Amino acid sequence: MQETKTIQIQHATQEKGVQIIFITKDCLSDANKKNIRDSALLEELGYKAKGNFYAQANKVLYVGLEEDTPLAYADAACNAIKSLKSLQISESSLNLKDLSADKKYHVIQGLLLGGYEYQGFKSKKDDMTLCDIIIHVLHLENELLQKAQIICGRVNFVRDVVNTPPNIATSVYLSDLAQNETMKIVRQVKHAEVKATVRSNSYLEEQKMGAFLAVNQASNFPAFLVHLSYKPQHVKKKVAIVGKGLVYDTGGLSLKPADYMTTMKADKGGACAVLGAFLASVELGLDVELHAIMGITDNAIGKNAYRPDDVLISREKKSIEVKNTDAEGRLVLADCLSYAQDLNVDIIMDFATLTGACVVALGEYTSGVMGFNEELKASFVESALKSGELAHTLPFNLHLKKLIESKIADVSNTSTSRYGGAITAGLFLGEFIRDSYKDKWLHIDIAGPAYVEKEWGVNPHGASGIGVRSCVEFLSSLN
């Protein structure tokens, strides 16, 4: 999708190029510094294992390690990549002999995710951006490397798609991309059935998806419901993952202020995460029957735009009073979740950049996990943290549910209070979950971490690809 530096990780039995060494304060203590080749130089310069230091004479890059945890190793590996780039070092080596499998895996994640750059449409690119970096890794199991390459490759793919501007990434573009990427891997998959079905407005009308169609009314492009399916020979669970795919969100007639509109290309982050997780799961050959549902449109303004005060009839035949057209993602998801419930699956999860309120509640870096099943929520959070993503549960509250009651319809699309907005949005979606699925459904609000305008951990400025790693880890735990 774009020209960029690639990070090539190769198995090795001996060191080549610049040696990367992770280092802590303890390593620099009197008892341990005899094991550090450049201990005298590091002591002379007052290096305290914070940040990185390149000892050019011995060709060693010392990388500060803040904690002895898998996530700290991922961050350190990310910092190592940044140093290699700035120093224009194209070949290096890393010995993982003394690390656990979990730490090894996070190191590889840090290298592959930390090396991502999106330069997009700049006419002049840094020469080093277009060069490869080769890292020779000692004592790395092939299975760990393959898993990391597949998952991180799809995370970076999602980053590219989310970063793509809305004049290019229209609903047509995203639906075509989903279909084409799925068909690319069909030939690679043996003993499994993989399909891509793309449905447009006429089908949505036939299915009486009045909420989804309303959001699309003012658009210059059709709406699309993309259904990707993967059926391996040995199925242990059946799962549907649903993604909000607003390729751009003006807010509709409830127009967003200009400052809040400039990052709205990221409002397709949920659908993109679902696409990336689906493709990675197929490539990994998980024993899970997987259905990925992407609800794709934009929320535009125009003479045909839906209005505050409109009443919409959803696919579940529930009526919705529109109080704010900028609460459009939940309308698209309501009909997509209805569709997913017809697939007779064991678990349904939706991923959406749904509310700014979730960012207020949990900060920019953490996804909010909601639903009626506490055990299921906790299981997803555990998988997310294990994968390297941050997530935390938010509690449903019957008192907050009263805030989305409507005098003229079954439910209102916004709350009567500014507080608890992430939860009331989740409760709104819960209104369209049938009783038989209440304990099988999870809602993951990724509004905070999906797109952040500063680097954090292994994530760059812009799109993070959040949702891919946590979803795949959760699906893997079902095997």
Helices and strands as residue ranges (DSSP letters): E 7-12, E 18-23, G 26-28, G 33-35, H 39-44, E 52-55, E 60-64, H 70-86, E 91-95, H 101-114, G 127-130, E 133-138, H 142-163, H 171-186, E 192-199, H 201-206, H 210-216, E 224-232, E 237-249, H 258-261, G 264-268, H 269-284, E 288-299, E 311-313, E 319-321, H 329-340, G 341-343, E 347-352, H 356-362, E 366-370, H 374-387, E 390-393, H 398-401, G 402-404, E 411-412, H 421-430, G 435-440, E 441-445, E 451-452, E 462-463, H 468-477
